[in-house]
Amino acid sequence: MTYKVLIVDDESDMRQLVGMYLENAGYKWAEAPDGKTALEMIKHENFDLLILDIMMPELDGISVCKELRKTSDIPVIFLTAKGEEWNRVNGLRSGGDDYIVKPFSPGELVARMEAVLRRYVKTGPKDSVSYGELVINEAGRRVELSGKTVVLTVKEFDLLTFLCYHKEQVFSREQLLESVWGYDYAGGTRTVDTHIKTIRLKLGSYGSHLSTVWGVGYKFEV
């Protein structure tokens, strides 16, 4: 399978450089000079991954990712010269899957792309899983509670699905970070706590199925 990547950067030379790396690695690619153009292209074309610069005029990369996450879970890798921790955190909290700081090596870029794609590409649709009034459809990335759709972020859905498919199994925060966010995630374990809290709130009384195992981590308890 040949993946198609959209490169979004206001610098033409950078788009061409990244595109050359991708071609050499066997990827197809397209380019957008700004965030607005990228969002419009995504409406009309199918892309498997987005490489997104943060510092762009009019609509910065963080805003693009937040807007994208309202309708799509396409993987996003931020590629930027801004390497401070708060920028990495903001990028990942906005829905990004990884973060690469310029200058970068072609090998690192391709390896990180492969890691992100492995986490998102599905081998085939799975049946819905039901726990009382809670229904989780992984193939459709949809959660329903008492017949009503529960709106979850990409990572909230991934975390809930992972725990549900491993029901009654306890996972530490570190294990959940590696399994859901990826081994190279730059954030801390408190990210897991925050996501568990928001999922519980959105699930109402069913949030109690996400049990805290004190001193260890979390599990989905039937």
Long-range contacts (C-beta under 8 A, 24 or more apart in sequence): 2-26, 2-27, 2-28, 3-27, 3-28, 3-48, 3-49, 3-117, 4-28, 4-29, 4-30, 4-45, 4-46, 4-47, 4-48, 5-29, 5-30, 5-47, 5-48, 5-49, 5-50, 5-51, 5-113, 6-30, 6-31, 6-32, 6-38, 6-41, 6-42, 6-45, 6-47, 6-49, 6-50, 6-51, 7-31, 7-32, 7-51, 8-32, 8-34, 8-35, 8-37, 8-38, 8-50, 8-51, 8-52, 8-53, 8-56, 8-61, 8-64, 9-33, 9-51, 9-53, 9-56, 9-79, 10-34, 10-53, 10-55, 10-56, 10-57, 11-53, 14-53, 14-102, 18-51, 18-79, 18-109, 21-106, 21-109, 21-110, 22-110, 24-106, 25-106, 25-110, 27-113, 34-58, 34-59, 35-59, 35-60, 35-61, 35-63, 35-64, 38-64, 39-64, 39-67, 39-68, 42-68, 42-72, 42-74, 47-74, 48-74, 48-75, 48-117, 48-121, 49-74, 49-75, 49-76, 49-77, 49-113, 49-116, 49-117, 50-74, 50-75, 50-76, 50-77, 51-77, 51-79, 51-113, 52-76, 52-77, 52-78, 52-79, 52-96, 53-78, 53-79, 53-80, 54-78, 54-80, 54-82, 54-87, 54-91, 55-80, 55-81, 55-82, 61-91, 62-90, 62-91, 62-94, 65-91, 65-94, 65-95, 65-96, 66-94, 66-95, 68-95, 69-94, 69-95, 69-153, 69-154, 73-120, 73-141, 73-154, 73-157, 75-116, 75-117, 75-119, 75-120, 77-112, 77-113, 77-116, 79-104, 79-109, 85-186, 88-186, 88-187, 89-186, 89-187, 92-185, 92-186, 92-187, 95-153, 95-154, 95-155, 97-182, 98-182, 98-184, 99-186, 112-184, 115-182, 115-183, 115-184, 116-182, 119-182, 129-164, 129-165, 131-164, 131-206, 131-209, 131-222, 132-206, 133-206, 134-203, 134-206, 134-209, 136-160, 136-161, 136-164, 138-165, 145-203, 145-204, 145-206, 150-202, 150-203, 151-202, 152-199, 152-202, 153-198, 155-180, 155-181, 155-195, 156-195, 156-198, 156-199, 156-202, 159-192, 159-195, 159-196, 159-199, 160-199, 160-210, 160-220, 163-210, 163-218, 163-219, 163-220, 164-220, 166-219, 166-220, 167-219, 167-220, 167-221, 167-222, 168-219, 168-220, 168-221, 168-222, 169-219, 170-213, 170-216, 170-217, 170-218, 170-219, 171-217, 171-218, 171-219, 172-216, 172-217, 173-217, 173-218, 175-217, 176-217, 176-218, 192-217, 192-218
